[in-house]
Amino acid sequence: MSRMNIRISGLGGQGAVTAAHLLAMAANRDGKFSISNPFFGAEKRMAPAESYCRVGSERIYDRGELVFPDVIMVFHAQVITMQKSYTAPFYSGIKENGLVIINTPTDLLNDEDHQTLEDLNVKVLNHDATKLALEIGKTELSTNMAMIGACAGVTKVVTLKALDGALQERFGKKYVASGGTATLDEAIKKKYAKKELLLKANMDTIIESHRIATEWAEKQDLNLVAV
């Protein structure tokens, strides 16, 4: 069985849970098996939040904490700089030949971090997702869209077509979510006069992020799990 395990670390209000849901929904549309689940304490802004997405070629039953990820996405710098995370250091458990995608325009890692990840042959993509969200999505709330676009661009774990379908399903019609996630969804929707504009802005953010990440990946010697 081939599988890709993705751990997302962020802060409350960034849409980490939504990102895991969208990746899982897209994987299903691509004919793969997937499961996503959140892991957090109090549902409040800026509190640590994690979510997990497992994608595989066979049915997946485990839903617990994802201890050994192939891919780690870090949505906020404070996950690293202030250890606002349930996993410390943030890359704990990362598998050999893995991938870390960090929402940052600059290098946030110290020498020890770099050496540890280098010894494991883990590639690190510093990706300014918030900048893309503001420029294309016109709101910082689209940061999670830029992050999943980058993940898909590097790993090819899901296709752009499947992500588009997942977006339509998530934001195009009523979707049952947790209280905090539902509130975030409504906040995103209020940024746009029409739902179609929201969907387009989010997809445009994903596409551009996917393009940037794909170009980066082509220059790297990646050996990620193929699903």
C-alpha positions in Angstrom: 0.0 0.0 0.0 1.3 3.5 -0.8 0.3 6.4 1.3 1.1 10.0 1.9 0.6 11.4 5.4 0.3 15.2 5.7 0.5 17.1 9.0 -0.6 20.8 9.0 0.5 23.0 11.9 -1.0 26.5 12.2 -2.9 28.9 14.5 -6.6 29.2 15.1 -8.4 31.1 12.3 -6.0 30.2 9.5 -8.1 27.4 8.1 -5.8 24.4 8.8 -8.8 22.2 9.4 -10.4 23.3 6.1 -7.1 22.7 4.2 -7.0 19.1 5.4 -10.7 18.6 4.5 -10.1 20.0 1.0 -7.1 17.8 0.3 -9.0 14.7 1.5 -12.1 15.7 -0.6 -9.9 16.3 -3.7 -8.1 12.9 -3.2 -11.5 11.2 -3.2 -12.4 12.9 -6.4 -9.1 11.6 -7.9 -10.2 8.1 -7.0 -8.0 7.7 -4.0 -8.8 6.9 -0.4 -8.4 9.6 2.2 -9.2 10.7 5.7 -8.7 14.0 7.5 -9.1 15.0 11.1 -8.3 18.0 13.4 -6.3 18.1 16.6 -6.6 21.3 18.7 -7.6 22.6 22.1 -9.7 25.7 22.5 -11.2 27.0 19.2 -9.9 30.5 19.3 -7.8 32.7 17.1 -4.0 32.4 17.4 -4.2 29.2 19.5 -2.2 26.2 18.2 -4.1 24.1 15.7 -3.1 20.9 13.9 -4.9 18.9 11.3 -4.0 15.7 9.4 -4.7 14.3 6.0 -3.9 10.8 5.0 -4.2 9.8 1.3 -3.6 6.2 0.1 -4.2 3.6 -2.6 -6.3 1.5 -0.2 -8.9 2.2 2.5 -7.6 4.0 5.6 -8.9 3.4 9.0 -6.6 5.2 11.4 -7.7 8.6 12.6 -5.3 9.4 15.5 -2.6 11.9 15.7 -0.2 11.8 12.8 3.2 11.1 14.4 5.3 10.3 11.3 4.3 12.6 8.4 5.8 12.5 4.9 4.8 16.2 4.5 4.5 19.0 7.1 2.9 22.3 6.3 3.5 25.2 8.6 0.9 27.9 8.2 2.3 30.5 10.6 5.8 31.6 11.6 5.0 31.5 15.3 4.7 27.7 15.0 8.5 27.8 14.7 9.6 31.0 16.3 7.4 30.7 19.4 6.8 26.9 19.3 3.0 27.5 19.1 2.5 23.9 18.2 1.4 20.6 19.7 4.5 19.1 18.1 8.0 20.4 19.1 10.2 20.8 17.3 7.7 21.4 14.5 9.4 18.8 12.3 9.3 16.0 14.9 8.6 12.7 13.3 9.2 13.8 9.7 10.1 10.8 7.6 13.4 10.5 5.6 13.1 12.1 2.2 10.1 14.1 3.4 9.0 17.7 2.7 8.4 20.8 4.8 6.4 23.7 3.4 6.6 26.9 5.5 4.5 30.0 5.0 7.3 32.5 5.1 9.3 34.8 2.8 12.5 34.2 4.8 14.4 31.3 6.4 13.1 30.7 9.9 15.2 27.7 10.8 18.4 27.7 12.9 21.6 25.8 12.1 20.5 22.7 14.1 17.1 22.6 12.3 18.9 22.7 8.9 21.4 20.0 9.9 18.7 17.7 11.2 16.5 18.0 8.1 19.5 17.8 5.8 20.6 14.5 7.5 17.1 13.1 6.8 17.2 14.5 3.2 14.1 16.5 3.9 13.5 19.4 1.5 12.2 22.7 2.8 10.1 25.1 0.7 9.8 28.6 2.1 6.6 29.8 0.4 5.1 33.2 1.0 1.5 32.0 0.9 0.1 35.0 2.8 1.5 37.3 0.1 -0.2 35.3 -2.6 -3.4 35.2 -0.6 -3.5 39.0 -0.3 -2.5 39.6 -4.0 -4.8 37.1 -5.6 -7.5 36.1 -3.1 -7.6 39.7 -1.7 -7.8 38.4 1.8 -5.4 36.8 4.3 -8.0 34.1 4.8 -7.0 32.6 1.5 -3.6 31.6 2.9 -4.7 28.0 3.4 -5.6 27.9 -0.3 -2.1 29.0 -1.3 -0.7 26.3 1.0 -2.7 23.5 -0.4 -1.8 24.7 -3.9 1.8 24.5 -3.0 1.4 21.0 -1.5 -0.3 19.7 -4.6 2.3 21.4 -6.8 5.2 19.6 -5.2 3.7 16.3 -4.2 1.0 15.8 -7.0 -1.0 14.1 -4.3 -4.2 15.6 -5.8 -4.9 17.3 -9.1 -6.0 20.9 -9.7 -9.2 19.6 -11.3 -10.0 17.7 -8.1 -9.2 20.7 -5.9 -11.6 22.8 -8.0 -14.3 20.2 -7.4 -13.6 20.1 -3.7 -13.8 23.9 -3.5 -17.2 23.9 -5.3 -18.5 21.3 -2.9 -17.1 23.0 0.2 -18.0 26.6 -0.5 -20.6 26.2 -3.3 -23.2 24.6 -1.2 -24.1 24.0 2.5 -21.4 22.0 4.2 -21.5 20.7 7.8 -18.3 21.7 9.7 -17.2 22.3 13.3 -18.2 25.5 15.0 -14.8 27.2 14.4 -14.5 26.1 10.8 -18.1 27.1 10.0 -17.4 30.6 11.4 -14.2 30.9 9.3 -16.1 29.8 6.2 -18.7 32.5 6.7 -16.0 35.1 7.3 -14.5 34.2 3.9 -17.9 34.3 2.2 -18.6 37.8 3.5 -15.5 39.1 1.7 -17.2 38.6 -1.6 -20.5 39.9 -3.0 -21.1 36.7 -5.0 -20.2 33.1 -4.2 -18.8 32.6 -7.7 -16.2 35.4 -7.0 -15.1 33.6 -3.8 -14.6 30.3 -5.6 -12.7 31.9 -8.5 -10.4 33.9 -6.1 -9.6 30.8 -4.1 -9.0 28.7 -7.1 -6.8 31.4 -8.7 -4.8 31.5 -5.5 -4.4 27.7 -5.6 -3.4 27.7 -9.3 -0.7 30.3 -8.9 0.7 28.7 -5.8 0.7 25.4 -7.6 2.7 26.9 -10.4 5.4 28.4 -8.2 5.7 25.2 -6.2 5.9 23.0 -9.3 8.8 25.1 -10.6 10.6 24.8 -7.3 10.0 21.0 -7.2 11.5 20.6 -10.7 14.8 21.9 -9.4 14.9 19.5 -6.4 15.9 15.9 -6.0 12.6 14.8 -4.4 11.8 11.2 -3.5 8.3 11.5 -2.0 5.8 8.6 -1.6 3.9 8.1 -4.8 0.1 7.6 -4.1 
